[in-house]
Amino acid sequence: MNEQTVSASLRKVYSTQLLIAVVLAGITYLLNYFSITSFTLNVPEKTVSVVLASLAGVFGIALPVFYRSYFIYGLKNQKQISNERFMNFEKKILNIALTAPYFLVFSILMNLSENTHILITLFSLYAAYYYFPSDKKVTFEMKVFRINAE
């Protein structure tokens, strides 16, 4: 397992997750724009806005940090981890972080305020930017977790 194959594999997961979220957000925006569909709940809009924005922040920022800390804590007495365990960790952290854009889909579908859309978009952009699996980042991560590049 070398850095390029790991990067390529993680970029495939990253691209798939992000592309699906962007396409769904685009479709829901178009449906909402042409007034084809709108979904409402019997809950105040402010409550739904706060909950969706908070969940986007939790999934985009807090949960990946927590999961990384939890993973590192589980490795405290090990000299090295297996390649499969490292790949599973990286894929899970990508899946957790890239859940944030999906909250934008719900926000658009429920026709919430523009401020909610902007806040969720900011959390999503942060997650997409920070967790992008570049070659440099993957190389660093493999050194940190003592993964042998073969």
Disulfide bonds with the S-S distance in Angstrom:
none
